[in-house]
Amino acid sequence: MKNISIHNYKSLKSIEIPNLKRVNLFTGKNNTGKSSILEAILLYITSGDIEMINTLLYQREEINQHIKENTNALKNLDILSSFFTDRKKG
């Protein structure tokens, strides 16, 4: 991956990171989007795998164990909407 472009993911409206190298360091104050960049990359390389989405939501404590065990419940737009900004539902 030589560069990345992220749009409407969590708090990131639009970000372009050119010239990525084998090792990259993201620094900044708390709540500025560093973890969001890593999550977006993870979702990209896993092709938005529903189990990965499930794991991320569970780690953030946005879903409980019952929902985690029932991946059909993840189709709920209210749960998935936490990943995106400026998205209108259905």
Secondary structure, DSSP 8 states (H G I E B T S, - for coil): ---EEEEEETTEEEEEE-S--SS-----STTSSHHHHHHHHHHHHTTT-HHHHHHHHHHTTSS-HHHHH-GGGGG-HHHHGGGBSS----
